[in-house]
């Protein structure tokens, strides 16, 4: 089978197409991919001008291995959507670099269409949809360019215009079919779910919290979970939904933030050893929780797991064995008036909860030291010390942000 050389117009449309596909993805993927993109596009254009040569087989193998190592390092050893998208994008760019003939052009175009679909996994806004139509037009123009027979320089400009015109006509002819499918074809649920890596959980909540995050969280209107009670419903003063407790304030990566200390990592999986509380009001309810990419679940005080795959931690929280990469429905039972720690705090919990952080606002740490010193002088009990703290916050001009 004779391989047809790549026309000049097709190469130009291919470079524009891969650039158009890359632009929306570069905001979601590692920054080093921008350097790879610039090198590949520049190198391929210099090859077209006859100034540089195609990479050797050894160079190709070396670059592929280097790209795989870079993707794994960026993913920190975890496989998720971003790492998969990064690998496919790198593979597409390397394919552009070695594109010589019509068959290679087909491969680049198909990869571009696939990467365009990947973009919608990160963003589904109306602007993204409009932009994707432009990218499809460019990709179709590249496809038309692959079939143009005049490859000489004098016909290049005419071929470029003709490819763009033909692509636009094809796109306009397909719009009625697209609209019919959009409005009449049923919406089917996904066959599987993919784990999206992000600095924050998808519901706006996170296992880490830095100063200022509460103000940002309060502005979020994202749905976290729904709840339906079976039978009686507790009074509003008991609607304190417990998801996670951040009991450690330390500096991580130059940023001071709250996190979980890990002292309650031991989990009592269902069937739980928590005994039924006959003398306390009991509430059964079902929660439908949105995807969060975390394992922690929500429940009222005095919670008990009611199904396999859910367990209780020592600080009266429930967790799932697997991360919530999609919406999850689970049953829970609670006794809000239950005495959780009849014997008081265990020594290691008390130590963790009362220690003064070595990082953070110097004025806050100074205030804590003053209160501790004053309570030592006054020989105050723990209850009196807490009363003094509450009095301080009530009397001073404090407010929630």
C-alpha positions as CSV (number, residue, x, y, z in Angstrom):
1,X,0.0,0.0,0.0
2,X,1.4,3.3,-1.1
3,X,1.6,5.9,1.7
4,X,0.5,9.4,0.6
5,X,2.7,12.3,1.8
6,X,1.3,14.8,4.1
7,X,0.1,17.9,2.2
8,X,1.3,21.3,3.5
9,X,-2.3,22.5,4.1
10,X,-3.0,19.4,6.1
11,X,0.1,19.9,8.3
12,X,-0.9,23.5,9.1
13,X,-4.4,22.5,10.0
14,X,-3.1,19.6,12.1
15,X,-0.8,22.0,14.1
16,X,-3.7,24.4,14.6
17,X,-5.9,21.5,15.6
18,X,-3.6,20.0,18.2
19,X,-3.0,23.6,19.6
20,X,-6.8,24.1,19.9
21,X,-7.2,20.8,21.6
22,X,-4.4,21.5,24.1
23,X,-5.5,25.0,25.2
24,X,-8.5,23.9,27.4
25,X,-6.6,20.9,28.8
26,X,-3.5,22.8,29.9
27,X,-5.4,24.4,32.8
28,X,-6.2,21.0,34.2
29,X,-2.9,19.1,33.5
30,X,0.7,19.5,34.8
31,X,2.6,22.7,33.7
32,X,5.5,20.7,32.2
33,X,3.2,19.7,29.4
34,X,3.3,23.2,28.1
35,X,7.1,22.9,27.5
36,X,6.6,19.6,25.7
37,X,3.9,21.2,23.5
38,X,6.1,24.1,22.5
39,X,9.1,21.9,21.7
40,X,7.0,19.4,19.7
41,X,5.1,22.0,17.6
42,X,8.3,24.0,17.0
43,X,10.3,21.0,16.1
44,X,7.7,19.7,13.6
45,X,7.5,23.1,11.9
46,X,11.3,23.2,11.5
47,X,11.1,19.7,10.0
48,X,8.6,21.0,7.5
49,X,10.9,23.9,6.6
50,X,13.7,21.4,6.1
51,X,16.0,22.8,8.8
52,X,15.7,19.9,11.3
53,X,15.3,16.2,10.8
54,X,12.9,13.7,12.3
55,X,14.0,12.2,15.7
56,X,15.9,8.9,15.6
57,X,14.5,5.7,16.9
58,X,16.7,5.9,20.0
59,X,15.5,9.5,20.6
60,X,11.8,8.3,20.3
61,X,12.3,5.6,22.9
62,X,14.2,7.9,25.2
63,X,11.4,10.6,25.0
64,X,8.6,8.0,25.5
65,X,10.3,6.6,28.7
66,X,11.0,10.1,30.0
67,X,7.3,11.1,29.4
68,X,6.1,8.0,31.2
69,X,8.3,8.8,34.2
70,X,7.2,12.4,34.2
71,X,3.5,11.4,34.1
72,X,4.0,8.9,37.0
73,X,5.9,11.5,39.0
74,X,3.2,14.2,38.5
75,X,0.5,11.7,39.6
76,X,2.5,10.9,42.7
77,X,2.1,7.1,42.1
78,X,-1.7,7.3,41.8
79,X,-3.8,6.5,38.7
80,X,-6.5,9.0,38.1
81,X,-8.1,10.9,35.2
82,X,-5.5,13.6,35.1
83,X,-2.6,11.1,34.8
84,X,-4.4,9.2,32.0
85,X,-5.2,12.5,30.1
86,X,-1.6,13.6,30.5
87,X,-0.3,10.3,29.0
88,X,-2.7,10.5,26.1
89,X,-1.8,14.1,25.4
90,X,1.9,13.4,25.5
91,X,1.4,10.4,23.1
92,X,-0.6,12.7,20.8
93,X,2.1,15.3,20.8
94,X,4.8,12.8,20.1
95,X,2.7,11.4,17.2
96,X,2.6,14.9,15.8
97,X,6.4,15.1,15.9
98,X,6.7,11.9,13.7
99,X,3.8,12.6,11.4
100,X,5.0,12.0,7.8
101,X,2.0,10.7,5.8
102,X,-1.7,10.6,5.5
103,X,-2.0,7.6,7.8
104,X,-0.2,9.4,10.6
105,X,-2.5,12.4,10.0
106,X,-5.6,10.2,10.6
107,X,-4.1,9.0,13.9
108,X,-3.5,12.6,15.1
109,X,-7.0,13.7,14.1
110,X,-8.6,10.8,15.9
111,X,-6.5,11.4,19.0
112,X,-7.6,15.1,18.8
113,X,-11.2,14.1,18.8
114,X,-10.7,11.8,21.7
115,X,-8.9,14.5,23.7
116,X,-11.6,17.0,22.9
117,X,-14.1,14.6,24.5
118,X,-11.8,14.3,27.6
119,X,-12.1,18.1,28.0
120,X,-15.8,17.7,28.9
121,X,-14.8,15.5,31.9
122,X,-13.3,18.6,33.4
123,X,-15.6,21.4,32.2
124,X,-19.2,21.2,30.8
125,X,-20.0,24.9,30.5
126,X,-21.7,26.6,27.5
127,X,-18.4,28.3,26.5
128,X,-16.6,25.0,26.5
129,X,-19.3,23.6,24.2
130,X,-19.0,26.5,21.8
131,X,-15.2,26.3,21.8
132,X,-15.5,22.5,21.1
133,X,-17.5,23.3,17.9
134,X,-14.6,25.5,16.7
135,X,-12.1,22.7,17.5
136,X,-14.2,20.2,15.6
137,X,-14.3,22.5,12.6
138,X,-10.5,22.7,12.7
139,X,-10.1,18.9,13.0
140,X,-12.5,18.4,10.1
141,X,-10.5,20.9,8.1
142,X,-7.3,18.9,8.8
143,X,-9.1,15.8,7.7
144,X,-10.1,17.5,4.4
145,X,-6.6,18.7,4.0
146,X,-5.3,15.1,4.1
147,X,-7.3,14.4,0.9
148,X,-6.2,17.4,-1.1
149,X,-4.1,16.3,-4.1
150,X,-2.3,19.6,-4.9
151,X,0.7,19.6,-2.5
152,X,2.9,22.2,-4.1
153,X,3.6,25.5,-2.4
154,X,1.6,27.6,-5.0
155,X,-1.6,25.7,-4.1
156,X,-1.1,25.7,-0.3
157,X,-3.0,28.9,0.5
158,X,-5.9,27.9,-1.8
159,X,-6.0,24.4,-0.2
160,X,-6.0,25.9,3.3
161,X,-9.0,28.1,2.5
162,X,-10.8,25.3,0.6
163,X,-10.3,22.9,3.6
164,X,-11.8,25.4,6.0
165,X,-14.7,26.1,3.7
166,X,-15.5,22.4,3.2
167,X,-15.2,21.7,6.9
168,X,-17.6,24.4,7.7
169,X,-20.2,23.1,5.2
170,X,-19.9,19.6,6.7
171,X,-20.3,21.0,10.2
172,X,-23.4,23.0,9.2
173,X,-25.0,19.9,7.6
174,X,-24.5,17.9,10.8
175,X,-26.0,20.5,13.2
176,X,-29.6,19.4,12.6
177,X,-28.7,15.8,13.4
178,X,-26.8,17.0,16.5
179,X,-29.9,19.0,17.7
180,X,-32.2,16.0,17.1
181,X,-30.0,13.7,19.1
182,X,-29.5,16.3,21.9
183,X,-33.2,16.8,22.5
184,X,-34.7,13.4,21.7
185,X,-32.0,10.9,22.6
186,X,-32.3,9.7,26.3
187,X,-29.7,10.7,28.8
188,X,-27.9,7.5,29.9
189,X,-26.0,7.2,33.1
190,X,-22.2,6.5,33.0
191,X,-21.1,2.8,32.8
192,X,-18.3,3.6,35.2
193,X,-16.8,6.5,37.2
194,X,-13.4,8.0,37.1
195,X,-11.5,9.6,39.9
196,X,-10.9,13.3,39.4
197,X,-7.8,14.5,41.3
198,X,-8.2,17.9,42.7
199,X,-6.9,20.1,45.5
200,X,-10.4,20.3,46.9
201,X,-13.1,17.7,47.3
202,X,-15.9,18.0,44.7
203,X,-18.5,19.0,47.2
204,X,-16.5,22.0,48.4
205,X,-15.3,20.2,51.6
206,X,-11.8,19.0,52.1
207,X,-9.7,17.0,54.5
208,X,-7.5,20.2,54.9
209,X,-8.5,23.7,55.8
210,X,-6.4,26.8,55.8
211,X,-7.3,30.3,57.3
212,X,-9.8,31.9,54.9
213,X,-11.2,28.6,53.5
214,X,-14.3,28.9,55.7
215,X,-15.3,32.1,54.0
216,X,-14.9,30.4,50.6
217,X,-16.8,27.4,51.7
218,X,-19.7,29.5,53.0
219,X,-20.1,30.9,49.5
220,X,-20.4,27.5,48.0
221,X,-23.9,26.4,46.9
222,X,-22.8,22.8,46.0
223,X,-25.1,20.0,47.3
224,X,-23.3,17.8,49.8
225,X,-25.9,15.3,50.8
226,X,-29.7,14.6,51.2
227,X,-31.2,12.9,54.2
228,X,-34.6,11.1,54.7
229,X,-35.7,10.0,58.2
230,X,-37.6,6.8,58.8
231,X,-40.2,7.6,61.4
232,X,-39.6,10.4,63.9
233,X,-37.2,13.2,63.1
234,X,-34.9,14.8,65.8
235,X,-35.4,18.4,66.9
236,X,-33.4,21.1,65.0
237,X,-31.0,21.5,67.9
238,X,-29.7,18.0,67.1
239,X,-29.1,18.6,63.4
240,X,-25.4,18.7,63.8
241,X,-24.0,16.6,61.0
242,X,-20.6,15.2,61.6
243,X,-18.3,14.5,58.7
244,X,-14.8,14.9,59.8
245,X,-12.9,16.4,62.7
246,X,-9.7,18.5,62.0
247,X,-7.8,18.3,65.3
248,X,-4.3,19.0,64.1
249,X,-2.9,22.5,63.1
250,X,0.5,22.3,61.5
251,X,2.6,23.6,58.6
252,X,2.6,21.5,55.4
253,X,4.5,22.6,52.4
254,X,4.9,26.1,53.8
255,X,1.2,26.5,54.5
256,X,-0.4,26.3,57.9
257,X,-3.6,24.4,57.9
258,X,-6.0,22.2,59.9
259,X,-6.0,18.4,59.2
260,X,-6.8,15.1,60.9
261,X,-4.1,14.0,63.4
262,X,-4.7,10.3,62.8
263,X,-5.2,9.3,66.4
264,X,-8.6,7.9,65.5
265,X,-7.5,5.9,62.5
266,X,-8.7,2.6,64.0
267,X,-12.1,1.7,62.5
268,X,-14.8,-0.6,63.8
269,X,-16.4,-2.0,60.7
270,X,-20.0,-3.2,60.3
271,X,-21.4,-5.1,62.1
272,X,-20.4,-2.6,64.8
273,X,-19.8,-3.4,68.4
274,X,-21.7,-0.3,69.4
275,X,-24.6,-1.5,71.6
276,X,-28.1,-0.5,71.1
277,X,-29.0,2.4,73.4
278,X,-32.4,1.4,74.9
279,X,-32.7,4.5,77.1
280,X,-31.9,7.0,74.4
281,X,-34.0,8.3,71.5
282,X,-33.2,6.4,68.3
283,X,-33.3,7.7,64.8
284,X,-32.9,5.7,61.5
285,X,-32.3,7.6,58.3
286,X,-30.9,7.3,54.8
287,X,-28.3,9.6,53.3
288,X,-27.6,10.2,49.7
289,X,-24.1,11.8,49.6
290,X,-22.6,13.4,46.5
291,X,-19.2,12.3,45.2
292,X,-16.4,13.8,47.3
293,X,-13.3,11.6,46.4
294,X,-13.0,11.0,50.2
295,X,-14.0,8.1,52.5
296,X,-15.7,10.1,55.2
297,X,-19.5,10.0,55.5
298,X,-22.1,12.0,57.4
299,X,-24.1,11.2,60.5
300,X,-25.6,12.7,63.6
301,X,-24.1,12.3,67.1
302,X,-24.0,8.8,68.5
303,X,-23.8,7.2,65.1
304,X,-23.8,3.5,64.1
305,X,-23.1,1.8,60.8
306,X,-26.0,-0.2,59.3
307,X,-24.5,-1.8,56.3
308,X,-21.3,-3.6,55.0
309,X,-18.5,-1.4,53.9
310,X,-19.1,1.3,56.6
311,X,-17.3,1.6,59.9
312,X,-17.1,3.8,63.0
313,X,-14.0,5.7,64.1
314,X,-13.2,6.4,67.8
315,X,-14.3,10.0,67.5
316,X,-17.9,9.1,66.6
317,X,-17.5,9.4,62.8
318,X,-18.4,7.0,60.1
319,X,-16.3,6.2,57.0
320,X,-16.5,4.1,53.9
321,X,-14.0,1.5,52.9
322,X,-13.8,3.0,49.4
323,X,-13.6,6.6,48.2
324,X,-16.8,8.2,47.1
325,X,-16.1,8.7,43.3
326,X,-19.8,8.7,42.6
327,X,-23.1,9.4,44.5
328,X,-23.6,7.0,47.4
329,X,-26.7,6.0,49.4
330,X,-26.3,4.4,52.8
331,X,-28.4,3.8,56.0
332,X,-27.4,5.1,59.4
333,X,-28.7,4.9,63.0
334,X,-28.0,7.5,65.6
335,X,-28.6,8.2,69.3
336,X,-28.0,12.0,69.6
337,X,-28.3,12.0,73.4
338,X,-25.8,9.1,73.8
339,X,-22.9,9.5,76.3
340,X,-20.0,8.8,73.9
341,X,-17.1,9.0,76.4
342,X,-18.4,8.0,79.8
343,X,-14.9,7.7,81.2
344,X,-13.8,11.1,79.8
345,X,-11.1,11.7,77.2
346,X,-8.3,9.2,76.9
347,X,-4.9,10.6,77.7
348,X,-3.6,10.7,74.1
349,X,-6.8,12.4,72.9
350,X,-6.5,14.9,75.7
351,X,-2.9,15.6,74.8
352,X,-3.7,16.1,71.1
353,X,-6.7,18.3,71.8
354,X,-5.0,20.6,74.4
355,X,-1.5,21.1,72.8
356,X,-0.6,24.6,71.6
357,X,0.3,24.7,67.9
358,X,3.9,25.8,67.1
359,X,2.7,27.5,63.8
360,X,0.1,30.0,63.0
361,X,-0.8,33.5,64.1
362,X,1.8,34.6,66.8
363,X,-0.8,36.8,68.6
364,X,-3.1,33.8,68.9
365,X,-0.4,31.6,70.4
366,X,0.6,34.4,72.7
367,X,-3.1,34.7,73.9
368,X,-3.2,31.0,74.6
369,X,-0.1,31.2,76.7
370,X,-1.4,34.1,78.7
371,X,-4.7,32.2,79.4
372,X,-2.7,29.1,80.4
373,X,-0.4,31.1,82.7
374,X,-3.3,33.0,84.3
375,X,-5.3,29.8,84.9
376,X,-2.2,28.2,86.5
377,X,-1.8,31.2,88.8
378,X,-5.5,31.2,89.7
379,X,-5.5,27.4,90.0
380,X,-8.5,27.2,87.7
381,X,-10.1,23.9,86.7
382,X,-10.6,22.9,83.1
383,X,-14.2,24.0,83.3
384,X,-13.3,27.4,84.6
385,X,-10.7,27.8,81.9
386,X,-13.2,27.0,79.2
387,X,-15.7,29.4,80.8
388,X,-13.0,32.1,80.7
389,X,-12.4,31.4,77.0
390,X,-16.1,31.5,76.1
391,X,-16.4,34.8,78.1
392,X,-13.5,36.3,76.2
393,X,-15.1,35.5,72.8
394,X,-18.5,36.7,73.9
395,X,-17.3,40.0,75.3
396,X,-14.9,40.9,72.5
397,X,-15.9,42.1,69.0
398,X,-15.7,38.8,67.1
399,X,-17.8,37.8,64.1
400,X,-17.9,35.0,61.5
401,X,-16.5,35.9,58.1
